Each structure stands twice: as structure tokens, then as C-alpha cells.
Amino acid sequence: MTAPPAMKPEIHDLKCWPSAFVPLNAGQKHVELRKDDRLYQVGDILALREWDPETQQPTGRVRLAKVTHLIRHGDEFGEAL
């Protein structure tokens, strides 16, 4: 029996406010909580683009992060209410 072909990881381009981006970029933040509206999968890449809330424009700083774990509603915290 052969293994199914490996899926190519999806790259998700996401806005990231400075309050989250700065500690992430400094290595102080290791977890990102996001609404699962893009069907994220383990192995996907997040292109987190720092976004200036005053100008509503990107700052030009980008940090790539690999999805290593997912917790979806009901997975770890019991059943849906």
C-alpha cells in the first residue's frame, strides 16, 4: 500500500496589528489565535504582514510562521454548546 501524495502547504497572507506583530517578531510570542475562516491545516504558512491601524496600510514588515498545531471548536474543550 502506498501513502497518499503529500499536500502542498497553503500560504495565507494575513494582516497583523503591531501589538501582536512586535512580540512575534522579537520571539516573545509563539501562539497566534485566528478565526478559522480559511480552512487552515498543519503545515500551512502564515505570511503575517504588520498593518498600521492609523494609516490602514502595511508597514512593509513581514514574518513567516508555520502552522504546527490546530485546535478547532470542540476539539480540546468539549462539545459545541
Secondary structure, 3 states (H helix, E strand, C coil): CCCCCCCCCCEEEEEECHHHHHHHHCCCCCCCCCCCCCCCCCCCEEEEEEEECCCCEEEEEEEEEECCCCCCCCCCCCCCC
